[in-house]
């Protein structure tokens, strides 16, 4: 008898030849969102598309899937059963036809356009989980910017469009090199935030009306510090951002004058420990540059109104 898990996998992920489908504006917005976030679940797509009816969205997602515009990473099924969560929210990624559409019709550069489905097939469940945690936060920010009368969300794509020309030619636009001095040695370290974005206060004067952020979605598994600085640690990240601040690398790479590092972690205890590491080691950067919160706060609403902890343990909000 065929294994039950394999039957479910075939039901959820098996498909015939791609069906011809005419894309609607909402479909295009779905493709754009999957390009930006890599993986999103149905709840994310409901918010981003402004769809009120989950069933109608599910029907359309199935049609997009059958036409190979979007894809479902198969590893999510085995993970659902492993952790005993049942089906949960379906997770979607960009499919081969979706990547092709973005490149041919919108001029978006999508690396390895014809291999999106294969790339999705290779991802591990933990990578999907981390990607969805990033999306949880970012979409919450986007939603509350939309709901606000005087705040506009600035995407990373928009930031890059106005960045120095040389920056736009780089292979990995969200990565930059930093120089860290540690125990008398100089270490060259690349930093890649989990997300980069900004907010625009439309009722304020130019020059004082935009704020930019680097997001770190901490899963609580990375050591706070290590004896060997070549190994990953949270302090290593902090030191890279310190170098970025002291040498204004954000201006060199993104053409922006200010930034704050937002770290969203697993719980209050972990957040307090991160604050302490920052307080003890990063002493020449203003306390408000590094802000810490935990994912439980997302359940209570607007990240722009979180009581973030700065590197001295003082509470701050992003928007007063």
HELIX and SHEET records of a PDB file:
HELIX    1   1 UNK A    4  UNK A   13  1                                  10    
HELIX    2   2 UNK A   25  UNK A   37  1                                  13    
HELIX    3   3 UNK A   42  UNK A   49  1                                   8    
HELIX    4   4 UNK A   54  UNK A   66  1                                  13    
HELIX    5   5 UNK A   75  UNK A   83  1                                   9    
HELIX    6   6 UNK A   96  UNK A  105  1                                  10    
HELIX    7   7 UNK A  113  UNK A  115  5                                   3    
HELIX    8   8 UNK A  116  UNK A  122  1                                   7    
HELIX    9   9 UNK A  125  UNK A  147  1                                  23    
HELIX   10  10 UNK A  156  UNK A  161  1                                   6    
HELIX   11  11 UNK A  165  UNK A  168  1                                   4    
HELIX   12  12 UNK A  234  UNK A  246  1                                  13    
HELIX   13  13 UNK A  249  UNK A  254  1                                   6    
HELIX   14  14 UNK A  268  UNK A  281  1                                  14    
HELIX   15  15 UNK A  287  UNK A  289  5                                   3    
HELIX   16  16 UNK A  295  UNK A  300  5                                   6    
HELIX   17  17 UNK A  303  UNK A  305  5                                   3    
SHEET    1   A 3 UNK A  39  UNK A  41  0                                        
SHEET    2   A 3 UNK A  91  UNK A  94 -1                                        
SHEET    3   A 3 UNK A  70  UNK A  71 -1                                        
SHEET    1   B 7 UNK A 151  UNK A 154  0                                        
SHEET    2   B 7 UNK A 195  UNK A 201 -1                                        
SHEET    3   B 7 UNK A 210  UNK A 217 -1                                        
SHEET    4   B 7 UNK A 260  UNK A 265  1                                        
SHEET    5   B 7 UNK A 290  UNK A 294  1                                        
SHEET    6   B 7 UNK A 308  UNK A 310 -1                                        
SHEET    7   B 7 UNK A 315  UNK A 316 -1                                        
SHEET    1   C 2 UNK A 175  UNK A 182  0                                        
SHEET    2   C 2 UNK A 185  UNK A 192 -1                                        
END                                                                             
